[in-house]
Amino acid sequence: MGNPFNPGAGRKPPYLAGRGQVTSSVKADMQRVYDDSEGMRPVIVSGLRGMGKTVLLRELDDFARSQGWVAIWVEASKGDSLARKLAQAIYVELRRLRSAERLTGRAFEHALAVLRSFQLKIDPSGAYSFGIDIDPAKGYADSGDLSLDLGDLLGALGEAARDAGTAVLICIDELQEASIDDLRALNVALHNIGQGSAPVPVFFVGAGLPTLPAVLAEASTYAERMYRFYTLDTLEPEAAKAAYVEPVEEYGSRWEGDALNAAIEAAAGYPYFIQQCGFCICEQIEPPAAITVVEVAAGIELAREELARGLYRSRWDRATMKGKEFMRAMAIDDGASQLGDIAQRMGKKSANGLSVLRDRLIRDGLIYAPERGYVAFTVPGMADYIERAEEM
């Protein structure tokens, strides 16, 4: 057996610790969608970088595919049309199911035709045209109003799934990167398909940074009532312990003395660090040898160096000189920083002069506003990295 830890963005850990309640709750909703052949409230999962949002979405996607669902996966990105990405992902999935003869019949052919209509409206050049010969469905997804057309597409997709005795899961990661117009259309479409007496069996899960709930509410005021919201935070000590212990025991090794406590303390409940630290520790042993404080101390340093070179350095390098000055002023605080304090440290008379710089750092995904007048880093440990970098 190779190293039992699996570090990296969005990579599924060997043991998904501390997320059982959220996972079970969402899977229970999915099961009801499947059993009743009707949709339920869409779900939003938010949290800082490295908290396991993408891993959770992958877990739900795997669960859906194992149950024979139509599973759509999209990662939103700044500057790209979410509608176009969603249409392309739906096309790829329908093509796969058609080839496998998993979805057939009039409802499925109608969904393909509606998708063709949708594609012609959002991409008249035909860059994402079908590899099959099919005419668009007249009167469906061809109004030019993105929210209405997207509703038609999701409705037709849901009816095709219902006709086949299954359901649809749509997962969109990094949802905060989508434009306000695309988010507004998504909100309206999901709202509309859920309003009928027998909502189609389409289940939606979106994930993003802590700003996502506010961004969705900005796009549509009713979004805060439409979605079910879950927040992924740092792991409690017992969950962090399980994240270290379970993989190591499966590996055929064990923790000795104070080694485990040292690893837990260094991680501070941060899932991303746990995977990197556990990996670096296990690279130094061969089962059944026990893990001692010696391997842990070395593993902690190696993990910090790895995160510094990748996760933290890439974000630091994205900032302008002024942005770095702003973040240095933030790094002094233990937790969220008050804008007035940052202004004072930067020699500004008031926080008003920092609004443009603050907004740029938020757009770049480097910081977020947990509440009015405050900002915080989107990546745990960023302040420590900045302080260490300043000392070097």
N, C-alpha and C positions, 0 to 999 in steps of 0.2 A: 504494500500500500504506500502511495506517495504521501506528501505532506498533507495533513488533514485540514489545513486552513486554506481559504481561497480568497485572497485579497484582490481588490480591483473594483472599479466603478460598476455597479449593477450585477456583479457576479454573485451567484447564490452560495451562501455559506453552507458548510456541512450540517450545521445545526442553527435553525432560525430561532434565536432566543428572544424572549420578551415581546414577541409580536403575535402570540397565540390568540389573545382576545380579539384583536382587530381582524386577524385572518379568519377565525372561526365565525365571527359576526357577518363578515362580508360573504363568506362561503355559504352561510345559512340563507342569506338573501338570494344568492345565486340559485341555490337549490329550490327555493320557493318559486323563483322565476321559471325554472325548468318544469317543476311539478304542476304549476298552475297555468303555464304557457302565457303568462302575463308579466309585463314589466314592473319594476319597483323603482323607488327613488334612486337617482344616481348618487355616486359616492365620490368624495374628494379626500385624498390623503396628502397632507402637507408636512413639511419638516425641513430641517437644515440638511446641507449636503452630507452624505455618508451615513444617514440614519436608516437606510434600508427601504426607501420608497420604491425604487426600481425593482429591488428583490421581491418586495411584496407584490408588485404588479406581475412579475414573472411567475410567482407562485400561483396567482389567480389565473393567469393565462394557461399555465400547465394544467391546472385543475379543470378549466373549461375544455381544453383539448382532450383530456382524458375521458371526459363525459360526452364527447362527440359534438360539442358546440361549434358554432361559427365564431372564430376568434380573430379579432382585428387588433393589431398593435401599431401604434403610431408614436413617434417622438417629435414633439413640436420643436421648432427652431426659429430663432429670430430672423425675420426677413423672408421666411418661406410661407406660402399659403397653407394654412392648416386644412382648408377644404380640399385642396389638391392632393395633399399627402394622405388625407383620409380616403379620398376616392381611389387613389392608387393602391392603398393597403386593402381596401374592400375588393378591388378588382383582382389582386393577387390571390386573396383567399377564395373568392368565388371561382376563379380559374382552377385552383387546386381541387376544390370540392367537385367541380364539374368533371374534371379529368378522372377523379376517383369515383364518380357516379354517386357521390354522397348526397347531393342535392339535385333533384330533377323535378319535372312537372311544370305546370303553367305558372305557378307562383314564383318559381325560381327563374324562369325565362322572363317573367315580368320584372323581377328585380334587376336582372341584367340589362333589360331595356331602359329601366329608370336610371340605372347607373350610367348608361350611355348618354341619356339626356343630360344628366348632371355634368358629366365630363365635357360635353359640348358647350355648356354654359360657362364653366369655370376655366376651360382650356380649349378655346375655339381652334387653336393651331393644331390640335390633335396629338400633342406630344405624348399623351398617355392613352391613346386610343386602344381599343381592344384588339387582341390577336384573333378574334373571331368575327364573323360577319353577322351583325345584328343591327336592326333599326332602333332608333330611339323611341321611347314611349311617349306619344303625343299627349300633352296635357299633364305630364308628370315631370317634376324637377326641371322645368324649362321656363319658369316665370322670370328668372333674372334676379329674384329676391333670394339671397343665399339662405336665410333662415327657413323660408318656406320650402325651397328646393332640397335643402339638407333634411328637413322633416319628411319630405316625400321619399327620399332615398332610404332613410333609416326605417320608415314605415314599411316600405316594400321589402327591405331586407328582413325585417322582423316577421312579416307575413310569410315569406319564403321559408324561414326557419320554423315557424309554427306549423306550416303545411308538412314539413319534413319531420315533425315531432321533436324538434330541438330548440335551441335558443341562441342568442347572439351576445357575445361579450366584446365591448369596445374599451380598450385600455389606451389612454394617451398620457405619455410621460412628458415631463418638463412643460406642463400646460401653461405656466406663467409666461412662456416665451411667445405664445400666440398673440396676434394682434387683437385689439379691442373689438374690431369688427367681426373677426372670426369667433371670438369668445361670445359675443352677443348672439351671433347666428347659432352657435352650438347651444347656448342656454335656451333660446327660443325653440329650437328643434326638439331638444330633449323634453322641454316643458310640454310642447304640443303633442308629442307621441305618447305622453303619459296621461293625457287628459281624457281619453276615450273611455267608454264603458268597459272595454276589454283591451287594455294597453298591450301593444305588441311585445313579445318576449325579448326585449333588448335591454341589456344591463350595461351601464357605463361606469367606469372607474377612471378618474383623472388624478394625476400626482404632480406635485410641484413644491416650490419653496414656500416658506411661511406667509409670503405676500399673496399667495394664490387666492385664498378666500376673499380678500379685499379686492383683488383685481376682477374676480368674477362678479362681485357685487357692484363694482364700478360699471361693468358691461351691462348688467341687468339688476335692478334693485331687488327683484324677488329671488335672486340666486341664493341668498342666505337662508331662504325658507325651502328652496327646492332640493338642495343637496343634503346628504348626510356627511358630516365632516369628521375626519379622524386626524389626530396629530401624532406623529412619531417623534418621541423625545429620546434623550439618552437613556440607556438601560439602567434599571435598578441594580444594586449590588448583586442580588441573587441571580438575576438574569445574566449579568455580565459573567458571574462565576460559571453558570451553566454553559455559556458561549465558549468558555475556555476549557472546561472540564470534559464535556461530552465528546468533542472531537479527539481530545488527547487520549481518553479511555478507549475510544474506537480504534485509535492508532496503536494501542497496545502499550501505552506508557502511563505515567502518573505524575502528579505534582508532589514535590517533597517540601516539607517544612513551610517556610514563609514565602516560598516561590510564587504560589498562586496569589496570595494577598498583594505581593509587589506588582504582579502583572495587572491585577484588577485596579489597583490604585493608579497606576500609570495611564490606564485607558480612560479613566473618569467616565465610564459608561458609554464611550463613543464606539459604535459598532465597527466603523471603518478601521479605526486603530486596532481594535481587538483582532480583526482578521490579519492585519499586517504584522502586528506584534506576535501573535500566535504562530504565524508562518515563519518569521525570523527565529523564533525560539526553537521550533521543531526542526529547522534546518541544521541545528547543531547537535541533535541526538539521534540515536538509533534505538528503536524499541528492542527490549523492554526497559532500557535505561530510564531512570527517573529524571524529571526536570528539576534542577536546583536553582538557587538564587544566582548562581554564576551564569547559567544560560539565559535566565530572565533579564539580568542586568545588561548583558550583551544584546539580547533581542530587543529590549526597549530602545537602546541607542540606535540599532540598525533600523528599526521601524520609524523612529523619528527622522532619521536621515532620509529614508525612502519617501516619507510624506513631505519632507522639506523640499526634496528635489522635484517631486511631481505635483501633488495636490496643492501645496501652499505656494511654491515658486511660480507655478503657472498663473495663479491668480494675482500674485504680487507684480509680476511682469506685465500683466494686462493694464495695470493702473498707470495713469499719467504721473508726472512729478508732483502735481498738486494733489492728485488722488492719493499718492503714497503719503504725503504730508498729513492729509486728512485721516488716513488709517493709522498712522503713527500716533496721532492725538487720541484716537479711539483705543489703541492698544494699552494705554495706561490704565483703563478701567477694568474692573473685574465684572464682566457682564455688559449689559447695554450701556451706551454712552449718551449723555444729554447733549443736544446740539449746542446749547449755551456754553458748556464746558469745553467742547471741541473748538468753538470759536475763540474762546479766551486763550487756549493753548496755542492756537495758530496766530494769535495777535490781531484778531478781528474784533471790531467794536460790538457786533451783534451776529446772531446766527443767520440773519436774513441774507447776508452776503455769501452764504455757503449753499444755498438752495440748488443752484445749477450744478455744483460739484457733487452734492449729495445725490441728486437725481441721476446723474451720470453713473455714479458708483452703484446705485440700485439697478439701473438698466443693464449694467454689465454683470449683474448677479454677484457682486462682491460684498454688498451689505444689504440690509433690509430694515424697514421701520416697524419694530414690534408694537410701538404705540406712538401717539403724537408727540413730537419733540425729542424722540430717541432714535438711535440707530444701533445695529448690532451686526457682527460678521455672519455671513451665511455658512461659514465652515467653522466648526468648533476647533479651538486650538490655534486659530489664525493670529490672535494677539500674542501668544507665546512665541510663535514663529517670528513675528516682526521684532519682538524684543530680543530674541536670540540673534537675529540677523543684524540688528543694530550694534550688538556687542562684538560681533566678529570683525 
